[in-house]
Amino acid sequence: MRVLTAGALAGALILSVTAQAADKLVIAGRDGGFAQALAKAVDLYKAKHPGLQVERLELPYGGLYEKAVISLREKAGAYDVLMIDDTWAVEFMSNGWLADLDKLGGGIDADFIKPTVDVARFPVGSGPLYAIPFVGNVELFAYRKDLFDKYGLARPAKWTDVVTAAKTISEREKGVSGVVYRGTKGNPIVTGFLPILWAHGADVVDAKGQAVLNSPEALKALELFLSLKAYAPKGVETYNASEVRDALMQGTTAMSIELWPSWAPSLDDPAKSKVPGKVEVVAAPGQVKGPAPMLGSWLLAVPADAPNAKGGRDFIDFVTSKEMQKMIAIDTGNPPTRASVYKDADVVKTYRWYPAQLEALMTAVARPRITQWSKVETVLGDYLQLALVGQMKPKEALEEANAQIARALKR
C-alpha cells in the first residue's frame, strides 16, 4: 500500500481544491432586466463548457453591494465574477479588492466605448484594467417629434431651447405638459439635474476631490432646472420613474429630460403607448459645453480573492464579445458597450434609437470618482428638492449643499 507523506498529502489537497475551483464558477449579479442578460450569457457559457458548474446569484442593488463588500473586505473568496455599478468601482479598485485583468490576460480592444472603459480603470482612464464594461447605460433625452413639427420647433441643441419649447407647447397644446422629470429627492432629482449642471460647465466635485457646487455656473444651471417646473405637471416634485414613463407613454408630456434605455422599447409598443413612433430618443442638449449625459454603466470584474480567477476572466471575455453583446441586446434589450454593436443593422432595426444612444455614450460623463458619492448624492438631492418646492432660494440651496458635501468628503 502506498503511504503519502505529510507534504505529499498537503500537495494533493491543494491540487484537489484547485481542481474543484477550476470546475466551478460563482457569479453575483443584479436582478430585474440585468438578470435576464446575465442568465442568457450563463446558459450559453454552460453549453460551451458542459463540465463546468456555474452558480449565478440574482441580487437587488443594495443586497449585491452589501454581499460584495463583506466578501471582499473579509477575503472570503465567495465569488469568481462580480457585476458592479460604476459608482462602486472607485471603492472596490482603490481597496485592492479586484484583480488586475491585464495580468490575467486579454486586455481590452478598441471597440469598447471609451467613457465606459475609463471607469473600469484605476486611476480613472489611465490605470490598470480592473473590469470590463457590460451594460452601456446612459441617460437620454426624449421629445415628441410630432408636436415639435406642429409648432415649428427644432430638436433642442441647448437646455435654454428646452425651456423655450416647454413654454411653447404647454401654452398651446391642451392637456400636454411641456416637460417632465423626476422631482423626488435623492438619486432621482440628482440624475435629472447633473446633465444640466455639467453642460453649464459646473460640477459637484472637481478633479482634486473638492466640493465646487457654489459656483456661478452651478447657480445658472439650477435656475434653469427650476424654471422648467412652470411647464411640468402639477406635483412633479413627487414624480419618480413610473410617473415619468407614464407621462411619456400616455402622450401627456412633450419632453422628458431623462430617459433610460430600458424605458425606450415601451414607447414604440402600441399596446403600451398612446404615441408609438412619435417620441424621439436622443442625446441630451448642451449649453456652454456640449452634451454631457450621465453615464450609468455596469461592469464585470474578477475579485482579487476569486477561487477561479482565470475562469472568471474567460467568462467575462465570452459575455462581452461582439457576438454575445449583439445576441443579448436583441434578445433582452441589454445596452451594449461595444460601438460596433450600436451600428449593427440587425440591432438598429430592433432599437431605432441606438445610433443616438451611441452618440450619448461617446460624450457621457461619469459621476465623481469618489468613494463618498452615495453620501454626496443624498445631500445634493435633499437640497435640490428644497429649492424645487420653494423652501430655499437656489443660491442658498447650493451653498448649504456645498458646505455639507465638503464635510462629507473629509470623512
Helices and strands as residue ranges (DSSP letters): H 6-22, E 24-30, H 32-48, E 53-59, H 61-73, E 81-85, H 89-94, H 101-104, H 114-118, E 132-135, E 140-144, H 145-150, H 159-172, H 187-199, H 216-227, G 228-231, G 236-238, H 241-250, E 255-259, H 264-267, E 279-282, E 298-301, H 309-319, H 322-332, H 339-342, H 345-350, H 354-362, H 373-388, H 394-409
